[in-house]
Amino acid sequence: MLLLRDVRKSDLPRLRALARVLNSVNLPADERALSGIIDRSVRSFSGRIADPLRRSYVFVLEDPRRHRVLGTSMVIAQHGTRASPCTFLDVTERESYSSTVDRHFRHQVLSIGFHFDGPTEIGGLVVDPLSRGGADLPGKQLSLVRFLFLAMFPDRFRETVLAELMPPLDRDGKSRFWESFGRRFTGLDYQDADKRSRQGKEFIQQLFPAGEFYATLLPPRVQRALGKVGPATEGARRMLARIGFRYVNRIDPFDGGPHYEARLADVTLVRDHRRLVVAEEALVPGRKDPEVLAGVVRRSGPDRFRAVRTRARVNGRSVRLPAEARRLLGVTQGDAIDLVPFT
């Protein structure tokens, strides 16, 4: 059984290695930036950041027997403020027709937009390549734990949840969309623009076209990829769609990846969340009880948050858990515990 918990400062070396797999704004392969992200998460979980909307939470998945971190994910309470807006490109359609030449066209049109009072964002999902595809389903655990936490503390987050998904990229990690669009307006390569955006996106506001841009002017293969996800992200897209997320006809201005959104209250996992108490008896192997993610928040100890994927048997307001789950969570009879389906 694996343990999901909040990140510790001592996890920095392992997260730095994981960041090299993705190297995104949320999980940069830069030790100083990554250290700042971990520090902010530690202060968020401990409540030392007073405004809940300024918090961000980083989760790790650990093999407790080997003390090895297998992956990470995160929740940003609010993505998009007046100081650092959430930037996107709206994708709309325009029709034109000429009776003189009898020509009719439908064009995709891009226009820049900003959220200054933005949504909650889920992101930073990275799994150790050697751990992918195993029976423990590490990627699914890291993805769903974010919704368990959102369900436990809905008052800390925005009404809308955003997921920015990765599009198809070239083998060298470059974005065809950026090379055809963003680079022409900024003069920056993809990696440099991505790095600069971690400090601020003022250059996007000032240099990108303020009006509409016809995607027809882009190469055909770039047009076809707008709003699409890469092969490695298709599983995440299907999972998000299954629990209530939808493509909102917006794309990332750097790589053209799609924005998926849902109302927090409409996410199926949040709707199915239950807060129960631990029963006296542990659950013994036998009957095939349903799987859940079970989570607790602790006031003291090295971890403020812990969760596990486990079988559970609910009886009224109490729940029986296997002994190993109880041990990893650090719970005993009568303790409060939160559950969402592992589905």
Secondary structure as a PSIPRED ss2 file (coil, helix, strand):
# PSIPRED VFORMAT (PSIPRED V4.0)

   1 M C   1.000  0.000  0.000
   2 L C   1.000  0.000  0.000
   3 L E   0.000  0.000  1.000
   4 L E   0.000  0.000  1.000
   5 R E   0.000  0.000  1.000
   6 D E   0.000  0.000  1.000
   7 V C   1.000  0.000  0.000
   8 R C   1.000  0.000  0.000
   9 K H   0.000  1.000  0.000
  10 S H   0.000  1.000  0.000
  11 D H   0.000  1.000  0.000
  12 L H   0.000  1.000  0.000
  13 P H   0.000  1.000  0.000
  14 R H   0.000  1.000  0.000
  15 L H   0.000  1.000  0.000
  16 R H   0.000  1.000  0.000
  17 A H   0.000  1.000  0.000
  18 L H   0.000  1.000  0.000
  19 A H   0.000  1.000  0.000
  20 R H   0.000  1.000  0.000
  21 V H   0.000  1.000  0.000
  22 L H   0.000  1.000  0.000
  23 N C   1.000  0.000  0.000
  24 S C   1.000  0.000  0.000
  25 V C   1.000  0.000  0.000
  26 N C   1.000  0.000  0.000
  27 L C   1.000  0.000  0.000
  28 P C   1.000  0.000  0.000
  29 A C   1.000  0.000  0.000
  30 D C   1.000  0.000  0.000
  31 E H   0.000  1.000  0.000
  32 R H   0.000  1.000  0.000
  33 A H   0.000  1.000  0.000
  34 L H   0.000  1.000  0.000
  35 S H   0.000  1.000  0.000
  36 G H   0.000  1.000  0.000
  37 I H   0.000  1.000  0.000
  38 I H   0.000  1.000  0.000
  39 D H   0.000  1.000  0.000
  40 R H   0.000  1.000  0.000
  41 S H   0.000  1.000  0.000
  42 V H   0.000  1.000  0.000
  43 R H   0.000  1.000  0.000
  44 S H   0.000  1.000  0.000
  45 F H   0.000  1.000  0.000
  46 S C   1.000  0.000  0.000
  47 G C   1.000  0.000  0.000
  48 R C   1.000  0.000  0.000
  49 I C   1.000  0.000  0.000
  50 A C   1.000  0.000  0.000
  51 D C   1.000  0.000  0.000
  52 P H   0.000  1.000  0.000
  53 L H   0.000  1.000  0.000
  54 R H   0.000  1.000  0.000
  55 R C   1.000  0.000  0.000
  56 S E   0.000  0.000  1.000
  57 Y E   0.000  0.000  1.000
  58 V E   0.000  0.000  1.000
  59 F E   0.000  0.000  1.000
  60 V E   0.000  0.000  1.000
  61 L E   0.000  0.000  1.000
  62 E E   0.000  0.000  1.000
  63 D E   0.000  0.000  1.000
  64 P C   1.000  0.000  0.000
  65 R C   1.000  0.000  0.000
  66 R C   1.000  0.000  0.000
  67 H C   1.000  0.000  0.000
  68 R E   0.000  0.000  1.000
  69 V E   0.000  0.000  1.000
  70 L E   0.000  0.000  1.000
  71 G E   0.000  0.000  1.000
  72 T E   0.000  0.000  1.000
  73 S E   0.000  0.000  1.000
  74 M E   0.000  0.000  1.000
  75 V E   0.000  0.000  1.000
  76 I E   0.000  0.000  1.000
  77 A C   1.000  0.000  0.000
  78 Q C   1.000  0.000  0.000
  79 H C   1.000  0.000  0.000
  80 G C   1.000  0.000  0.000
  81 T C   1.000  0.000  0.000
  82 R C   1.000  0.000  0.000
  83 A C   1.000  0.000  0.000
  84 S C   1.000  0.000  0.000
  85 P C   1.000  0.000  0.000
  86 C E   0.000  0.000  1.000
  87 T E   0.000  0.000  1.000
  88 F E   0.000  0.000  1.000
  89 L E   0.000  0.000  1.000
  90 D E   0.000  0.000  1.000
  91 V E   0.000  0.000  1.000
  92 T E   0.000  0.000  1.000
  93 E E   0.000  0.000  1.000
  94 R E   0.000  0.000  1.000
  95 E E   0.000  0.000  1.000
  96 S E   0.000  0.000  1.000
  97 Y E   0.000  0.000  1.000
  98 S E   0.000  0.000  1.000
  99 S C   1.000  0.000  0.000
 100 T C   1.000  0.000  0.000
 101 V C   1.000  0.000  0.000
 102 D C   1.000  0.000  0.000
 103 R E   0.000  0.000  1.000
 104 H E   0.000  0.000  1.000
 105 F E   0.000  0.000  1.000
 106 R E   0.000  0.000  1.000
 107 H E   0.000  0.000  1.000
 108 Q E   0.000  0.000  1.000
 109 V E   0.000  0.000  1.000
 110 L E   0.000  0.000  1.000
 111 S E   0.000  0.000  1.000
 112 I E   0.000  0.000  1.000
 113 G E   0.000  0.000  1.000
 114 F E   0.000  0.000  1.000
 115 H E   0.000  0.000  1.000
 116 F C   1.000  0.000  0.000
 117 D C   1.000  0.000  0.000
 118 G C   1.000  0.000  0.000
 119 P C   1.000  0.000  0.000
 120 T E   0.000  0.000  1.000
 121 E E   0.000  0.000  1.000
 122 I E   0.000  0.000  1.000
 123 G E   0.000  0.000  1.000
 124 G E   0.000  0.000  1.000
 125 L E   0.000  0.000  1.000
 126 V E   0.000  0.000  1.000
 127 V E   0.000  0.000  1.000
 128 D C   1.000  0.000  0.000
 129 P H   0.000  1.000  0.000
 130 L H   0.000  1.000  0.000
 131 S H   0.000  1.000  0.000
 132 R C   1.000  0.000  0.000
 133 G C   1.000  0.000  0.000
 134 G C   1.000  0.000  0.000
 135 A C   1.000  0.000  0.000
 136 D C   1.000  0.000  0.000
 137 L C   1.000  0.000  0.000
 138 P H   0.000  1.000  0.000
 139 G H   0.000  1.000  0.000
 140 K H   0.000  1.000  0.000
 141 Q H   0.000  1.000  0.000
 142 L H   0.000  1.000  0.000
 143 S H   0.000  1.000  0.000
 144 L H   0.000  1.000  0.000
 145 V H   0.000  1.000  0.000
 146 R H   0.000  1.000  0.000
 147 F H   0.000  1.000  0.000
 148 L H   0.000  1.000  0.000
 149 F H   0.000  1.000  0.000
 150 L H   0.000  1.000  0.000
 151 A H   0.000  1.000  0.000
 152 M H   0.000  1.000  0.000
 153 F C   1.000  0.000  0.000
 154 P H   0.000  1.000  0.000
 155 D H   0.000  1.000  0.000
 156 R H   0.000  1.000  0.000
 157 F C   1.000  0.000  0.000
 158 R C   1.000  0.000  0.000
 159 E C   1.000  0.000  0.000
 160 T E   0.000  0.000  1.000
 161 V E   0.000  0.000  1.000
 162 L E   0.000  0.000  1.000
 163 A E   0.000  0.000  1.000
 164 E E   0.000  0.000  1.000
 165 L C   1.000  0.000  0.000
 166 M C   1.000  0.000  0.000
 167 P C   1.000  0.000  0.000
 168 P C   1.000  0.000  0.000
 169 L C   1.000  0.000  0.000
 170 D C   1.000  0.000  0.000
 171 R C   1.000  0.000  0.000
 172 D C   1.000  0.000  0.000
 173 G C   1.000  0.000  0.000
 174 K C   1.000  0.000  0.000
 175 S C   1.000  0.000  0.000
 176 R H   0.000  1.000  0.000
 177 F H   0.000  1.000  0.000
 178 W H   0.000  1.000  0.000
 179 E H   0.000  1.000  0.000
 180 S H   0.000  1.000  0.000
 181 F C   1.000  0.000  0.000
 182 G H   0.000  1.000  0.000
 183 R H   0.000  1.000  0.000
 184 R H   0.000  1.000  0.000
 185 F H   0.000  1.000  0.000
 186 T H   0.000  1.000  0.000
 187 G C   1.000  0.000  0.000
 188 L C   1.000  0.000  0.000
 189 D C   1.000  0.000  0.000
 190 Y H   0.000  1.000  0.000
 191 Q H   0.000  1.000  0.000
 192 D H   0.000  1.000  0.000
 193 A H   0.000  1.000  0.000
 194 D H   0.000  1.000  0.000
 195 K H   0.000  1.000  0.000
 196 R H   0.000  1.000  0.000
 197 S H   0.000  1.000  0.000
 198 R C   1.000  0.000  0.000
 199 Q C   1.000  0.000  0.000
 200 G C   1.000  0.000  0.000
 201 K C   1.000  0.000  0.000
 202 E H   0.000  1.000  0.000
 203 F H   0.000  1.000  0.000
 204 I H   0.000  1.000  0.000
 205 Q H   0.000  1.000  0.000
 206 Q H   0.000  1.000  0.000
 207 L H   0.000  1.000  0.000
 208 F C   1.000  0.000  0.000
 209 P C   1.000  0.000  0.000
 210 A C   1.000  0.000  0.000
 211 G C   1.000  0.000  0.000
 212 E E   0.000  0.000  1.000
 213 F E   0.000  0.000  1.000
 214 Y E   0.000  0.000  1.000
 215 A H   0.000  1.000  0.000
 216 T H   0.000  1.000  0.000
 217 L H   0.000  1.000  0.000
 218 L C   1.000  0.000  0.000
 219 P C   1.000  0.000  0.000
 220 P H   0.000  1.000  0.000
 221 R H   0.000  1.000  0.000
 222 V H   0.000  1.000  0.000
 223 Q H   0.000  1.000  0.000
 224 R H   0.000  1.000  0.000
 225 A H   0.000  1.000  0.000
 226 L C   1.000  0.000  0.000
 227 G C   1.000  0.000  0.000
 228 K C   1.000  0.000  0.000
 229 V C   1.000  0.000  0.000
 230 G C   1.000  0.000  0.000
 231 P H   0.000  1.000  0.000
 232 A H   0.000  1.000  0.000
 233 T H   0.000  1.000  0.000
 234 E H   0.000  1.000  0.000
 235 G H   0.000  1.000  0.000
 236 A H   0.000  1.000  0.000
 237 R H   0.000  1.000  0.000
 238 R H   0.000  1.000  0.000
 239 M H   0.000  1.000  0.000
 240 L H   0.000  1.000  0.000
 241 A H   0.000  1.000  0.000
 242 R H   0.000  1.000  0.000
 243 I C   1.000  0.000  0.000
 244 G C   1.000  0.000  0.000
 245 F C   1.000  0.000  0.000
 246 R E   0.000  0.000  1.000
 247 Y E   0.000  0.000  1.000
 248 V E   0.000  0.000  1.000
 249 N E   0.000  0.000  1.000
 250 R E   0.000  0.000  1.000
 251 I E   0.000  0.000  1.000
 252 D C   1.000  0.000  0.000
 253 P C   1.000  0.000  0.000
 254 F C   1.000  0.000  0.000
 255 D C   1.000  0.000  0.000
 256 G C   1.000  0.000  0.000
 257 G C   1.000  0.000  0.000
 258 P E   0.000  0.000  1.000
 259 H E   0.000  0.000  1.000
 260 Y E   0.000  0.000  1.000
 261 E E   0.000  0.000  1.000
 262 A E   0.000  0.000  1.000
 263 R E   0.000  0.000  1.000
 264 L H   0.000  1.000  0.000
 265 A H   0.000  1.000  0.000
 266 D H   0.000  1.000  0.000
 267 V C   1.000  0.000  0.000
 268 T H   0.000  1.000  0.000
 269 L H   0.000  1.000  0.000
 270 V H   0.000  1.000  0.000
 271 R H   0.000  1.000  0.000
 272 D C   1.000  0.000  0.000
 273 H C   1.000  0.000  0.000
 274 R E   0.000  0.000  1.000
 275 R E   0.000  0.000  1.000
 276 L E   0.000  0.000  1.000
 277 V E   0.000  0.000  1.000
 278 V E   0.000  0.000  1.000
 279 A C   1.000  0.000  0.000
 280 E C   1.000  0.000  0.000
 281 E C   1.000  0.000  0.000
 282 A C   1.000  0.000  0.000
 283 L C   1.000  0.000  0.000
 284 V C   1.000  0.000  0.000
 285 P C   1.000  0.000  0.000
 286 G C   1.000  0.000  0.000
 287 R C   1.000  0.000  0.000
 288 K C   1.000  0.000  0.000
 289 D C   1.000  0.000  0.000
 290 P C   1.000  0.000  0.000
 291 E E   0.000  0.000  1.000
 292 V E   0.000  0.000  1.000
 293 L E   0.000  0.000  1.000
 294 A E   0.000  0.000  1.000
 295 G E   0.000  0.000  1.000
 296 V E   0.000  0.000  1.000
 297 V E   0.000  0.000  1.000
 298 R C   1.000  0.000  0.000
 299 R C   1.000  0.000  0.000
 300 S C   1.000  0.000  0.000
 301 G C   1.000  0.000  0.000
 302 P C   1.000  0.000  0.000
 303 D C   1.000  0.000  0.000
 304 R C   1.000  0.000  0.000
 305 F E   0.000  0.000  1.000
 306 R E   0.000  0.000  1.000
 307 A E   0.000  0.000  1.000
 308 V E   0.000  0.000  1.000
 309 R E   0.000  0.000  1.000
 310 T E   0.000  0.000  1.000
 311 R E   0.000  0.000  1.000
 312 A C   1.000  0.000  0.000
 313 R E   0.000  0.000  1.000
 314 V E   0.000  0.000  1.000
 315 N E   0.000  0.000  1.000
 316 G C   1.000  0.000  0.000
 317 R C   1.000  0.000  0.000
 318 S E   0.000  0.000  1.000
 319 V E   0.000  0.000  1.000
 320 R E   0.000  0.000  1.000
 321 L C   1.000  0.000  0.000
 322 P C   1.000  0.000  0.000
 323 A H   0.000  1.000  0.000
 324 E H   0.000  1.000  0.000
 325 A H   0.000  1.000  0.000
 326 R H   0.000  1.000  0.000
 327 R H   0.000  1.000  0.000
 328 L H   0.000  1.000  0.000
 329 L H   0.000  1.000  0.000
 330 G C   1.000  0.000  0.000
 331 V C   1.000  0.000  0.000
 332 T C   1.000  0.000  0.000
 333 Q C   1.000  0.000  0.000
 334 G C   1.000  0.000  0.000
 335 D C   1.000  0.000  0.000
 336 A E   0.000  0.000  1.000
 337 I E   0.000  0.000  1.000
 338 D E   0.000  0.000  1.000
 339 L E   0.000  0.000  1.000
 340 V E   0.000  0.000  1.000
 341 P E   0.000  0.000  1.000
 342 F C   1.000  0.000  0.000
 343 T C   1.000  0.000  0.000
